[in-house]
Amino acid sequence: MRIVMLLAVLAIIGMTLVQWLGHKPPPPVVTSETANTAIPPSVPARPGDLKKFEKDINRFMQDSARQHLEKAP
């Protein structure tokens, strides 16, 4: 009798865990305020392209900050 009760409890716990771990969280809501339309520059593969990448990433950050300030009330 104890074994039957133990198996029943384990089955209930197992089914609960499967349901709990099986659910995926809903996708995050993207609003117009959080949407970023700018595409970041690609990372260079050669060391010689590092200076150009540095300029591009700085420009990208400044443009993103400017867009964020324009959208803020």
PDB file of N, H, CA, C and O in Angstrom:
ATOM      1  N   MET A   1       0.824  -1.194   0.000  1.00  0.00           N
ATOM      2  CA  MET A   1       0.000   0.000   0.000  1.00  0.00           C
ATOM      3  C   MET A   1       0.867   1.257   0.000  1.00  0.00           C
ATOM      4  O   MET A   1       0.545   2.243  -0.663  1.00  0.00           O
ATOM      5  N   ARG A   2       1.960   1.214   0.743  1.00  0.00           N
ATOM      6  H   ARG A   2       2.222   0.413   1.281  1.00  0.00           H
ATOM      7  CA  ARG A   2       2.846   2.376   0.782  1.00  0.00           C
ATOM      8  C   ARG A   2       3.479   2.619  -0.585  1.00  0.00           C
ATOM      9  O   ARG A   2       3.655   3.760  -1.011  1.00  0.00           O
ATOM     10  N   ILE A   3       3.810   1.546  -1.248  1.00  0.00           N
ATOM     11  H   ILE A   3       3.667   0.619  -0.901  1.00  0.00           H
ATOM     12  CA  ILE A   3       4.437   1.681  -2.570  1.00  0.00           C
ATOM     13  C   ILE A   3       3.454   2.301  -3.561  1.00  0.00           C
ATOM     14  O   ILE A   3       3.846   3.126  -4.387  1.00  0.00           O
ATOM     15  N   VAL A   4       2.194   1.913  -3.487  1.00  0.00           N
ATOM     16  H   VAL A   4       1.876   1.243  -2.816  1.00  0.00           H
ATOM     17  CA  VAL A   4       1.175   2.472  -4.377  1.00  0.00           C
ATOM     18  C   VAL A   4       1.016   3.966  -4.117  1.00  0.00           C
ATOM     19  O   VAL A   4       0.932   4.748  -5.064  1.00  0.00           O
ATOM     20  N   MET A   5       0.973   4.369  -2.869  1.00  0.00           N
ATOM     21  H   MET A   5       1.041   3.733  -2.100  1.00  0.00           H
ATOM     22  CA  MET A   5       0.860   5.790  -2.526  1.00  0.00           C
ATOM     23  C   MET A   5       2.089   6.563  -2.987  1.00  0.00           C
ATOM     24  O   MET A   5       1.974   7.672  -3.510  1.00  0.00           O
ATOM     25  N   LEU A   6       3.262   5.974  -2.792  1.00  0.00           N
ATOM     26  H   LEU A   6       3.356   5.073  -2.367  1.00  0.00           H
ATOM     27  CA  LEU A   6       4.496   6.617  -3.217  1.00  0.00           C
ATOM     28  C   LEU A   6       4.519   6.803  -4.732  1.00  0.00           C
ATOM     29  O   LEU A   6       4.911   7.862  -5.222  1.00  0.00           O
ATOM     30  N   LEU A   7       4.103   5.784  -5.470  1.00  0.00           N
ATOM     31  H   LEU A   7       3.785   4.924  -5.072  1.00  0.00           H
ATOM     32  CA  LEU A   7       4.049   5.893  -6.930  1.00  0.00           C
ATOM     33  C   LEU A   7       3.031   6.943  -7.377  1.00  0.00           C
ATOM     34  O   LEU A   7       3.280   7.670  -8.339  1.00  0.00           O
ATOM     35  N   ALA A   8       1.899   7.030  -6.697  1.00  0.00           N
ATOM     36  H   ALA A   8       1.697   6.440  -5.915  1.00  0.00           H
ATOM     37  CA  ALA A   8       0.886   8.026  -7.046  1.00  0.00           C
ATOM     38  C   ALA A   8       1.413   9.440  -6.796  1.00  0.00           C
ATOM     39  O   ALA A   8       1.220  10.328  -7.626  1.00  0.00           O
ATOM     40  N   VAL A   9       2.069   9.650  -5.670  1.00  0.00           N
ATOM     41  H   VAL A   9       2.227   8.929  -4.996  1.00  0.00           H
ATOM     42  CA  VAL A   9       2.631  10.968  -5.356  1.00  0.00           C
ATOM     43  C   VAL A   9       3.725  11.330  -6.354  1.00  0.00           C
ATOM     44  O   VAL A   9       3.784  12.467  -6.821  1.00  0.00           O
ATOM     45  N   LEU A  10       4.582  10.383  -6.681  1.00  0.00           N
ATOM     46  H   LEU A  10       4.534   9.459  -6.301  1.00  0.00           H
ATOM     47  CA  LEU A  10       5.637  10.648  -7.663  1.00  0.00           C
ATOM     48  C   LEU A  10       5.057  10.954  -9.043  1.00  0.00           C
ATOM     49  O   LEU A  10       5.587  11.799  -9.763  1.00  0.00           O
ATOM     50  N   ALA A  11       3.979  10.276  -9.412  1.00  0.00           N
ATOM     51  H   ALA A  11       3.548   9.589  -8.827  1.00  0.00           H
ATOM     52  CA  ALA A  11       3.344  10.542 -10.701  1.00  0.00           C
ATOM     53  C   ALA A  11       2.759  11.953 -10.734  1.00  0.00           C
ATOM     54  O   ALA A  11       2.894  12.662 -11.731  1.00  0.00           O
ATOM     55  N   ILE A  12       2.117  12.354  -9.652  1.00  0.00           N
ATOM     56  H   ILE A  12       2.008  11.778  -8.842  1.00  0.00           H
ATOM     57  CA  ILE A  12       1.542  13.705  -9.584  1.00  0.00           C
ATOM     58  C   ILE A  12       2.642  14.755  -9.628  1.00  0.00           C
ATOM     59  O   ILE A  12       2.523  15.749 -10.345  1.00  0.00           O
ATOM     60  N   ILE A  13       3.704  14.544  -8.874  1.00  0.00           N
ATOM     61  H   ILE A  13       3.801  13.737  -8.292  1.00  0.00           H
ATOM     62  CA  ILE A  13       4.825  15.495  -8.886  1.00  0.00           C
ATOM     63  C   ILE A  13       5.464  15.542 -10.270  1.00  0.00           C
ATOM     64  O   ILE A  13       5.805  16.619 -10.759  1.00  0.00           O
ATOM     65  N   GLY A  14       5.628  14.397 -10.896  1.00  0.00           N
ATOM     66  H   GLY A  14       5.352  13.522 -10.499  1.00  0.00           H
ATOM     67  CA  GLY A  14       6.216  14.350 -12.236  1.00  0.00           C
ATOM     68  C   GLY A  14       5.370  15.080 -13.261  1.00  0.00           C
ATOM     69  O   GLY A  14       5.901  15.830 -14.080  1.00  0.00           O
ATOM     70  N   MET A  15       4.058  14.872 -13.227  1.00  0.00           N
ATOM     71  H   MET A  15       3.627  14.263 -12.562  1.00  0.00           H
ATOM     72  CA  MET A  15       3.185  15.565 -14.181  1.00  0.00           C
ATOM     73  C   MET A  15       3.195  17.068 -13.939  1.00  0.00           C
ATOM     74  O   MET A  15       3.169  17.851 -14.888  1.00  0.00           O
ATOM     75  N   THR A  16       3.233  17.470 -12.684  1.00  0.00           N
ATOM     76  H   THR A  16       3.254  16.834 -11.913  1.00  0.00           H
ATOM     77  CA  THR A  16       3.293  18.899 -12.366  1.00  0.00           C
ATOM     78  C   THR A  16       4.585  19.520 -12.881  1.00  0.00           C
ATOM     79  O   THR A  16       4.569  20.617 -13.438  1.00  0.00           O
ATOM     80  N   LEU A  17       5.700  18.827 -12.698  1.00  0.00           N
ATOM     81  H   LEU A  17       5.713  17.935 -12.245  1.00  0.00           H
ATOM     82  CA  LEU A  17       6.975  19.351 -13.189  1.00  0.00           C
ATOM     83  C   LEU A  17       7.012  19.436 -14.705  1.00  0.00           C
ATOM     84  O   LEU A  17       7.551  20.394 -15.260  1.00  0.00           O
ATOM     85  N   VAL A  18       6.446  18.445 -15.380  1.00  0.00           N
ATOM     86  H   VAL A  18       6.008  17.667 -14.929  1.00  0.00           H
ATOM     87  CA  VAL A  18       6.422  18.465 -16.845  1.00  0.00           C
ATOM     88  C   VAL A  18       5.617  19.659 -17.340  1.00  0.00           C
ATOM     89  O   VAL A  18       6.034  20.345 -18.273  1.00  0.00           O
ATOM     90  N   GLN A  19       4.469  19.911 -16.724  1.00  0.00           N
ATOM     91  H   GLN A  19       4.130  19.354 -15.966  1.00  0.00           H
ATOM     92  CA  GLN A  19       3.659  21.056 -17.136  1.00  0.00           C
ATOM     93  C   GLN A  19       4.351  22.370 -16.811  1.00  0.00           C
ATOM     94  O   GLN A  19       4.320  23.304 -17.613  1.00  0.00           O
ATOM     95  N   TRP A  20       4.967  22.447 -15.655  1.00  0.00           N
ATOM     96  H   TRP A  20       4.992  21.689 -15.003  1.00  0.00           H
ATOM     97  CA  TRP A  20       5.614  23.690 -15.219  1.00  0.00           C
ATOM     98  C   TRP A  20       6.828  24.008 -16.078  1.00  0.00           C
ATOM     99  O   TRP A  20       7.029  25.159 -16.466  1.00  0.00           O
ATOM    100  N   LEU A  21       7.636  23.001 -16.377  1.00  0.00           N
ATOM    101  H   LEU A  21       7.472  22.066 -16.062  1.00  0.00           H
ATOM    102  CA  LEU A  21       8.843  23.234 -17.165  1.00  0.00           C
ATOM    103  C   LEU A  21       8.564  23.258 -18.662  1.00  0.00           C
ATOM    104  O   LEU A  21       9.394  23.736 -19.435  1.00  0.00           O
ATOM    105  N   GLY A  22       7.426  22.759 -19.076  1.00  0.00           N
ATOM    106  H   GLY A  22       6.751  22.371 -18.448  1.00  0.00           H
ATOM    107  CA  GLY A  22       7.107  22.705 -20.494  1.00  0.00           C
ATOM    108  C   GLY A  22       6.598  24.020 -21.054  1.00  0.00           C
ATOM    109  O   GLY A  22       6.671  24.243 -22.262  1.00  0.00           O
ATOM    110  N   HIS A  23       6.083  24.896 -20.199  1.00  0.00           N
ATOM    111  H   HIS A  23       6.024  24.715 -19.217  1.00  0.00           H
ATOM    112  CA  HIS A  23       5.553  26.173 -20.684  1.00  0.00           C
ATOM    113  C   HIS A  23       6.693  27.132 -20.987  1.00  0.00           C
ATOM    114  O   HIS A  23       7.618  27.296 -20.192  1.00  0.00           O
ATOM    115  N   LYS A  24       6.609  27.758 -22.143  1.00  0.00           N
ATOM    116  H   LYS A  24       5.857  27.625 -22.790  1.00  0.00           H
ATOM    117  CA  LYS A  24       7.599  28.767 -22.510  1.00  0.00           C
ATOM    118  C   LYS A  24       7.027  30.143 -22.161  1.00  0.00           C
ATOM    119  O   LYS A  24       5.818  30.353 -22.258  1.00  0.00           O
ATOM    120  N   PRO A  25       7.877  31.066 -21.762  1.00  0.00           N
ATOM    121  CA  PRO A  25       7.375  32.404 -21.435  1.00  0.00           C
ATOM    122  C   PRO A  25       6.888  33.109 -22.701  1.00  0.00           C
ATOM    123  O   PRO A  25       7.388  32.839 -23.793  1.00  0.00           O
ATOM    124  N   PRO A  26       5.934  33.995 -22.560  1.00  0.00           N
ATOM    125  CA  PRO A  26       5.453  34.719 -23.733  1.00  0.00           C
ATOM    126  C   PRO A  26       6.553  35.619 -24.287  1.00  0.00           C
ATOM    127  O   PRO A  26       7.410  36.088 -23.539  1.00  0.00           O
ATOM    128  N   PRO A  27       6.529  35.859 -25.594  1.00  0.00           N
ATOM    129  CA  PRO A  27       7.563  36.725 -26.167  1.00  0.00           C
ATOM    130  C   PRO A  27       7.417  38.147 -25.640  1.00  0.00           C
ATOM    131  O   PRO A  27       6.301  38.596 -25.380  1.00  0.00           O
ATOM    132  N   PRO A  28       8.517  38.854 -25.482  1.00  0.00           N
ATOM    133  CA  PRO A  28       8.438  40.223 -24.970  1.00  0.00           C
ATOM    134  C   PRO A  28       7.749  41.141 -25.978  1.00  0.00           C
ATOM    135  O   PRO A  28       7.878  40.980 -27.192  1.00  0.00           O
ATOM    136  N   VAL A  29       7.029  42.087 -25.442  1.00  0.00           N
ATOM    137  H   VAL A  29       6.924  42.217 -24.456  1.00  0.00           H
ATOM    138  CA  VAL A  29       6.310  43.036 -26.278  1.00  0.00           C
ATOM    139  C   VAL A  29       7.281  44.119 -26.728  1.00  0.00           C
ATOM    140  O   VAL A  29       7.958  44.741 -25.910  1.00  0.00           O
ATOM    141  N   VAL A  30       7.340  44.336 -28.036  1.00  0.00           N
ATOM    142  H   VAL A  30       6.789  43.830 -28.701  1.00  0.00           H
ATOM    143  CA  VAL A  30       8.219  45.364 -28.587  1.00  0.00           C
ATOM    144  C   VAL A  30       7.355  46.567 -28.923  1.00  0.00           C
ATOM    145  O   VAL A  30       6.496  46.502 -29.802  1.00  0.00           O
ATOM    146  N   THR A  31       7.588  47.655 -28.222  1.00  0.00           N
ATOM    147  H   THR A  31       8.286  47.708 -27.507  1.00  0.00           H
ATOM    148  CA  THR A  31       6.847  48.878 -28.490  1.00  0.00           C
ATOM    149  C   THR A  31       7.669  49.771 -29.403  1.00  0.00           C
ATOM    150  O   THR A  31       8.836  49.493 -29.678  1.00  0.00           O
ATOM    151  N   SER A  32       7.061  50.822 -29.857  1.00  0.00           N
ATOM    152  H   SER A  32       6.112  51.048 -29.633  1.00  0.00           H
ATOM    153  CA  SER A  32       7.783  51.745 -30.731  1.00  0.00           C
ATOM    154  C   SER A  32       8.897  52.462 -29.980  1.00  0.00           C
ATOM    155  O   SER A  32       9.866  52.919 -30.585  1.00  0.00           O
ATOM    156  N   GLU A  33       8.757  52.560 -28.654  1.00  0.00           N
ATOM    157  H   GLU A  33       7.969  52.189 -28.162  1.00  0.00           H
ATOM    158  CA  GLU A  33       9.793  53.221 -27.862  1.00  0.00           C
ATOM    159  C   GLU A  33      11.035  52.353 -27.722  1.00  0.00           C
ATOM    160  O   GLU A  33      12.154  52.866 -27.697  1.00  0.00           O
ATOM    161  N   THR A  34      10.842  51.040 -27.631  1.00  0.00           N
ATOM    162  H   THR A  34       9.933  50.623 -27.651  1.00  0.00           H
ATOM    163  CA  THR A  34      11.979  50.148 -27.431  1.00  0.00           C
ATOM    164  C   THR A  34      12.515  49.582 -28.733  1.00  0.00           C
ATOM    165  O   THR A  34      13.585  48.973 -28.739  1.00  0.00           O
ATOM    166  N   ALA A  35      11.806  49.766 -29.826  1.00  0.00           N
ATOM    167  H   ALA A  35      10.938  50.261 -29.820  1.00  0.00           H
ATOM    168  CA  ALA A  35      12.268  49.233 -31.105  1.00  0.00           C
ATOM    169  C   ALA A  35      13.444  50.061 -31.612  1.00  0.00           C
ATOM    170  O   ALA A  35      13.398  51.291 -31.624  1.00  0.00           O
ATOM    171  N   ASN A  36      14.475  49.379 -32.022  1.00  0.00           N
ATOM    172  H   ASN A  36      14.513  48.379 -32.012  1.00  0.00           H
ATOM    173  CA  ASN A  36      15.658  50.043 -32.550  1.00  0.00           C
ATOM    174  C   ASN A  36      15.746  49.708 -34.028  1.00  0.00           C
ATOM    175  O   ASN A  36      15.924  48.548 -34.401  1.00  0.00           O
ATOM    176  N   THR A  37      15.622  50.727 -34.870  1.00  0.00           N
ATOM    177  H   THR A  37      15.477  51.669 -34.567  1.00  0.00           H
ATOM    178  CA  THR A  37      15.630  50.482 -36.304  1.00  0.00           C
ATOM    179  C   THR A  37      17.034  50.511 -36.882  1.00  0.00           C
ATOM    180  O   THR A  37      17.244  50.056 -38.006  1.00  0.00           O
ATOM    181  N   ALA A  38      17.990  51.030 -36.146  1.00  0.00           N
ATOM    182  H   ALA A  38      17.820  51.400 -35.233  1.00  0.00           H
ATOM    183  CA  ALA A  38      19.360  51.106 -36.643  1.00  0.00           C
ATOM    184  C   ALA A  38      20.029  49.741 -36.549  1.00  0.00           C
ATOM    185  O   ALA A  38      19.827  49.001 -35.586  1.00  0.00           O
ATOM    186  N   ILE A  39      20.820  49.419 -37.553  1.00  0.00           N
ATOM    187  H   ILE A  39      20.984  50.020 -38.335  1.00  0.00           H
ATOM    188  CA  ILE A  39      21.541  48.149 -37.579  1.00  0.00           C
ATOM    189  C   ILE A  39      22.971  48.413 -37.143  1.00  0.00           C
ATOM    190  O   ILE A  39      23.645  49.260 -37.730  1.00  0.00           O
ATOM    191  N   PRO A  40      23.451  47.707 -36.126  1.00  0.00           N
ATOM    192  CA  PRO A  40      24.824  47.947 -35.659  1.00  0.00           C
ATOM    193  C   PRO A  40      25.844  47.492 -36.695  1.00  0.00           C
ATOM    194  O   PRO A  40      25.566  46.585 -37.480  1.00  0.00           O
ATOM    195  N   PRO A  41      27.012  48.105 -36.706  1.00  0.00           N
ATOM    196  CA  PRO A  41      28.041  47.708 -37.670  1.00  0.00           C
ATOM    197  C   PRO A  41      28.566  46.314 -37.357  1.00  0.00           C
ATOM    198  O   PRO A  41      28.593  45.888 -36.203  1.00  0.00           O
ATOM    199  N   SER A  42      28.979  45.617 -38.401  1.00  0.00           N
ATOM    200  H   SER A  42      28.957  45.963 -39.339  1.00  0.00           H
ATOM    201  CA  SER A  42      29.496  44.262 -38.202  1.00  0.00           C
ATOM    202  C   SER A  42      30.912  44.317 -37.635  1.00  0.00           C
ATOM    203  O   SER A  42      31.667  45.255 -37.894  1.00  0.00           O
ATOM    204  N   VAL A  43      31.247  43.305 -36.868  1.00  0.00           N
ATOM    205  H   VAL A  43      30.634  42.544 -36.658  1.00  0.00           H
ATOM    206  CA  VAL A  43      32.561  43.225 -36.229  1.00  0.00           C
ATOM    207  C   VAL A  43      33.589  42.842 -37.288  1.00  0.00           C
ATOM    208  O   VAL A  43      33.356  41.918 -38.068  1.00  0.00           O
ATOM    209  N   PRO A  44      34.726  43.542 -37.326  1.00  0.00           N
ATOM    210  CA  PRO A  44      35.721  43.250 -38.364  1.00  0.00           C
ATOM    211  C   PRO A  44      36.422  41.915 -38.127  1.00  0.00           C
ATOM    212  O   PRO A  44      36.604  41.477 -36.991  1.00  0.00           O
ATOM    213  N   ALA A  45      36.808  41.287 -39.228  1.00  0.00           N
ATOM    214  H   ALA A  45      36.660  41.643 -40.151  1.00  0.00           H
ATOM    215  CA  ALA A  45      37.531  40.016 -39.145  1.00  0.00           C
ATOM    216  C   ALA A  45      39.033  40.233 -39.214  1.00  0.00           C
ATOM    217  O   ALA A  45      39.806  39.384 -38.770  1.00  0.00           O
ATOM    218  N   ARG A  46      39.449  41.361 -39.766  1.00  0.00           N
ATOM    219  H   ARG A  46      38.822  42.051 -40.127  1.00  0.00           H
ATOM    220  CA  ARG A  46      40.883  41.652 -39.897  1.00  0.00           C
ATOM    221  C   ARG A  46      41.267  42.783 -38.949  1.00  0.00           C
ATOM    222  O   ARG A  46      40.482  43.708 -38.739  1.00  0.00           O
ATOM    223  N   PRO A  47      42.448  42.718 -38.382  1.00  0.00           N
ATOM    224  CA  PRO A  47      42.893  43.781 -37.466  1.00  0.00           C
ATOM    225  C   PRO A  47      42.998  45.147 -38.138  1.00  0.00           C
ATOM    226  O   PRO A  47      42.877  46.170 -37.465  1.00  0.00           O
ATOM    227  N   GLY A  48      43.216  45.182 -39.430  1.00  0.00           N
ATOM    228  H   GLY A  48      43.314  44.350 -39.977  1.00  0.00           H
ATOM    229  CA  GLY A  48      43.344  46.457 -40.128  1.00  0.00           C
ATOM    230  C   GLY A  48      42.043  47.236 -40.198  1.00  0.00           C
ATOM    231  O   GLY A  48      42.055  48.455 -40.372  1.00  0.00           O
ATOM    232  N   ASP A  49      40.918  46.541 -40.062  1.00  0.00           N
ATOM    233  H   ASP A  49      40.908  45.552 -39.920  1.00  0.00           H
ATOM    234  CA  ASP A  49      39.612  47.200 -40.141  1.00  0.00           C
ATOM    235  C   ASP A  49      39.137  47.731 -38.795  1.00  0.00           C
ATOM    236  O   ASP A  49      38.013  48.222 -38.685  1.00  0.00           O
ATOM    237  N   LEU A  50      39.974  47.640 -37.783  1.00  0.00           N
ATOM    238  H   LEU A  50      40.887  47.242 -37.873  1.00  0.00           H
ATOM    239  CA  LEU A  50      39.562  48.017 -36.433  1.00  0.00           C
ATOM    240  C   LEU A  50      39.292  49.516 -36.301  1.00  0.00           C
ATOM    241  O   LEU A  50      38.351  49.908 -35.611  1.00  0.00           O
ATOM    242  N   LYS A  51      40.091  50.352 -36.942  1.00  0.00           N
ATOM    243  H   LYS A  51      40.855  50.033 -37.502  1.00  0.00           H
ATOM    244  CA  LYS A  51      39.885  51.811 -36.853  1.00  0.00           C
ATOM    245  C   LYS A  51      38.548  52.204 -37.469  1.00  0.00           C
ATOM    246  O   LYS A  51      37.822  53.025 -36.910  1.00  0.00           O
ATOM    247  N   LYS A  52      38.220  51.613 -38.629  1.00  0.00           N
ATOM    248  H   LYS A  52      38.810  50.946 -39.083  1.00  0.00           H
ATOM    249  CA  LYS A  52      36.944  51.917 -39.275  1.00  0.00           C
ATOM    250  C   LYS A  52      35.787  51.445 -38.394  1.00  0.00           C
ATOM    251  O   LYS A  52      34.771  52.129 -38.270  1.00  0.00           O
ATOM    252  N   PHE A  53      35.951  50.274 -37.785  1.00  0.00           N
ATOM    253  H   PHE A  53      36.776  49.718 -37.885  1.00  0.00           H
ATOM    254  CA  PHE A  53      34.911  49.758 -36.898  1.00  0.00           C
ATOM    255  C   PHE A  53      34.718  50.673 -35.695  1.00  0.00           C
ATOM    256  O   PHE A  53      33.590  50.906 -35.263  1.00  0.00           O
ATOM    257  N   GLU A  54      35.809  51.186 -35.160  1.00  0.00           N
ATOM    258  H   GLU A  54      36.726  50.997 -35.511  1.00  0.00           H
ATOM    259  CA  GLU A  54      35.719  52.084 -34.009  1.00  0.00           C
ATOM    260  C   GLU A  54      34.914  53.332 -34.364  1.00  0.00           C
ATOM    261  O   GLU A  54      34.076  53.778 -33.580  1.00  0.00           O
ATOM    262  N   LYS A  55      35.168  53.891 -35.539  1.00  0.00           N
ATOM    263  H   LYS A  55      35.849  53.529 -36.176  1.00  0.00           H
ATOM    264  CA  LYS A  55      34.409  55.071 -35.968  1.00  0.00           C
ATOM    265  C   LYS A  55      32.940  54.719 -36.184  1.00  0.00           C
ATOM    266  O   LYS A  55      32.048  55.475 -35.798  1.00  0.00           O
ATOM    267  N   ASP A  56      32.696  53.553 -36.812  1.00  0.00           N
ATOM    268  H   ASP A  56      33.421  52.940 -37.125  1.00  0.00           H
ATOM    269  CA  ASP A  56      31.318  53.144 -37.079  1.00  0.00           C
ATOM    270  C   ASP A  56      30.534  52.896 -35.795  1.00  0.00           C
ATOM    271  O   ASP A  56      29.375  53.297 -35.687  1.00  0.00           O
ATOM    272  N   ILE A  57      31.160  52.240 -34.828  1.00  0.00           N
ATOM    273  H   ILE A  57      32.101  51.915 -34.916  1.00  0.00           H
ATOM    274  CA  ILE A  57      30.439  51.933 -33.587  1.00  0.00           C
ATOM    275  C   ILE A  57      30.196  53.203 -32.777  1.00  0.00           C
ATOM    276  O   ILE A  57      29.160  53.324 -32.123  1.00  0.00           O
ATOM    277  N   ASN A  58      31.124  54.141 -32.810  1.00  0.00           N
ATOM    278  H   ASN A  58      31.965  54.043 -33.341  1.00  0.00           H
ATOM    279  CA  ASN A  58      30.904  55.420 -32.121  1.00  0.00           C
ATOM    280  C   ASN A  58      29.755  56.186 -32.765  1.00  0.00           C
ATOM    281  O   ASN A  58      28.920  56.759 -32.066  1.00  0.00           O
ATOM    282  N   ARG A  59      29.711  56.197 -34.092  1.00  0.00           N
ATOM    283  H   ARG A  59      30.390  55.731 -34.660  1.00  0.00           H
ATOM    284  CA  ARG A  59      28.622  56.867 -34.799  1.00  0.00           C
ATOM    285  C   ARG A  59      27.293  56.181 -34.483  1.00  0.00           C
ATOM    286  O   ARG A  59      26.282  56.850 -34.272  1.00  0.00           O
ATOM    287  N   PHE A  60      27.295  54.859 -34.450  1.00  0.00           N
ATOM    288  H   PHE A  60      28.117  54.315 -34.621  1.00  0.00           H
ATOM    289  CA  PHE A  60      26.082  54.104 -34.132  1.00  0.00           C
ATOM    290  C   PHE A  60      25.574  54.446 -32.732  1.00  0.00           C
ATOM    291  O   PHE A  60      24.376  54.656 -32.542  1.00  0.00           O
ATOM    292  N   MET A  61      26.472  54.503 -31.758  1.00  0.00           N
ATOM    293  H   MET A  61      27.445  54.333 -31.913  1.00  0.00           H
ATOM    294  CA  MET A  61      26.061  54.825 -30.386  1.00  0.00           C
ATOM    295  C   MET A  61      25.529  56.248 -30.287  1.00  0.00           C
ATOM    296  O   MET A  61      24.544  56.491 -29.590  1.00  0.00           O
ATOM    297  N   GLN A  62      26.162  57.182 -30.968  1.00  0.00           N
ATOM    298  H   GLN A  62      26.963  56.984 -31.534  1.00  0.00           H
ATOM    299  CA  GLN A  62      25.697  58.567 -30.919  1.00  0.00           C
ATOM    300  C   GLN A  62      24.340  58.709 -31.599  1.00  0.00           C
ATOM    301  O   GLN A  62      23.468  59.420 -31.101  1.00  0.00           O
ATOM    302  N   ASP A  63      24.158  58.036 -32.731  1.00  0.00           N
ATOM    303  H   ASP A  63      24.867  57.458 -33.135  1.00  0.00           H
ATOM    304  CA  ASP A  63      22.869  58.093 -33.412  1.00  0.00           C
ATOM    305  C   ASP A  63      21.763  57.468 -32.563  1.00  0.00           C
ATOM    306  O   ASP A  63      20.651  57.991 -32.498  1.00  0.00           O
ATOM    307  N   SER A  64      22.074  56.355 -31.918  1.00  0.00           N
ATOM    308  H   SER A  64      22.977  55.930 -31.970  1.00  0.00           H
ATOM    309  CA  SER A  64      21.080  55.697 -31.062  1.00  0.00           C
ATOM    310  C   SER A  64      20.723  56.579 -29.877  1.00  0.00           C
ATOM    311  O   SER A  64      19.553  56.672 -29.505  1.00  0.00           O
ATOM    312  N   ALA A  65      21.709  57.224 -29.284  1.00  0.00           N
ATOM    313  H   ALA A  65      22.660  57.148 -29.586  1.00  0.00           H
ATOM    314  CA  ALA A  65      21.444  58.120 -28.156  1.00  0.00           C
ATOM    315  C   ALA A  65      20.610  59.313 -28.609  1.00  0.00           C
ATOM    316  O   ALA A  65      19.708  59.751 -27.895  1.00  0.00           O
ATOM    317  N   ARG A  66      20.907  59.830 -29.776  1.00  0.00           N
ATOM    318  H   ARG A  66      21.640  59.474 -30.356  1.00  0.00           H
ATOM    319  CA  ARG A  66      20.144  60.965 -30.304  1.00  0.00           C
ATOM    320  C   ARG A  66      18.690  60.548 -30.552  1.00  0.00           C
ATOM    321  O   ARG A  66      17.770  61.293 -30.213  1.00  0.00           O
ATOM    322  N   GLN A  67      18.477  59.369 -31.139  1.00  0.00           N
ATOM    323  H   GLN A  67      19.224  58.764 -31.414  1.00  0.00           H
ATOM    324  CA  GLN A  67      17.115  58.893 -31.373  1.00  0.00           C
ATOM    325  C   GLN A  67      16.372  58.697 -30.059  1.00  0.00           C
ATOM    326  O   GLN A  67      15.186  59.010 -29.957  1.00  0.00           O
ATOM    327  N   HIS A  68      17.065  58.181 -29.062  1.00  0.00           N
ATOM    328  H   HIS A  68      18.029  57.926 -29.145  1.00  0.00           H
ATOM    329  CA  HIS A  68      16.438  57.960 -27.763  1.00  0.00           C
ATOM    330  C   HIS A  68      16.026  59.286 -27.130  1.00  0.00           C
ATOM    331  O   HIS A  68      14.947  59.387 -26.545  1.00  0.00           O
ATOM    332  N   LEU A  69      16.877  60.295 -27.244  1.00  0.00           N
ATOM    333  H   LEU A  69      17.753  60.213 -27.720  1.00  0.00           H
ATOM    334  CA  LEU A  69      16.548  61.606 -26.678  1.00  0.00           C
ATOM    335  C   LEU A  69      15.395  62.262 -27.422  1.00  0.00           C
ATOM    336  O   LEU A  69      14.582  62.956 -26.812  1.00  0.00           O
ATOM    337  N   GLU A  70      15.314  62.051 -28.731  1.00  0.00           N
ATOM    338  H   GLU A  70      15.974  61.487 -29.226  1.00  0.00           H
ATOM    339  CA  GLU A  70      14.224  62.640 -29.501  1.00  0.00           C
ATOM    340  C   GLU A  70      12.885  62.001 -29.151  1.00  0.00           C
ATOM    341  O   GLU A  70      11.852  62.668 -29.188  1.00  0.00           O
ATOM    342  N   LYS A  71      12.897  60.716 -28.813  1.00  0.00           N
ATOM    343  H   LYS A  71      13.736  60.174 -28.783  1.00  0.00           H
ATOM    344  CA  LYS A  71      11.656  60.027 -28.475  1.00  0.00           C
ATOM    345  C   LYS A  71      11.220  60.302 -27.044  1.00  0.00           C
ATOM    346  O   LYS A  71      10.040  60.169 -26.720  1.00  0.00           O
ATOM    347  N   ALA A  72      12.160  60.683 -26.183  1.00  0.00           N
ATOM    348  H   ALA A  72      13.119  60.791 -26.445  1.00  0.00           H
ATOM    349  CA  ALA A  72      11.828  60.943 -24.779  1.00  0.00           C
ATOM    350  C   ALA A  72      11.014  62.230 -24.679  1.00  0.00           C
ATOM    351  O   ALA A  72      11.280  63.192 -25.400  1.00  0.00           O
ATOM    352  N   PRO A  73      10.016  62.251 -23.780  1.00  0.00           N
ATOM    353  CA  PRO A  73       9.191  63.474 -23.643  1.00  0.00           C
ATOM    354  C   PRO A  73       9.930  64.590 -22.961  1.00  0.00           C
ATOM    355  O   PRO A  73       9.376  65.674 -22.774  1.00  0.00           O
TER     356      PRO A  73
END
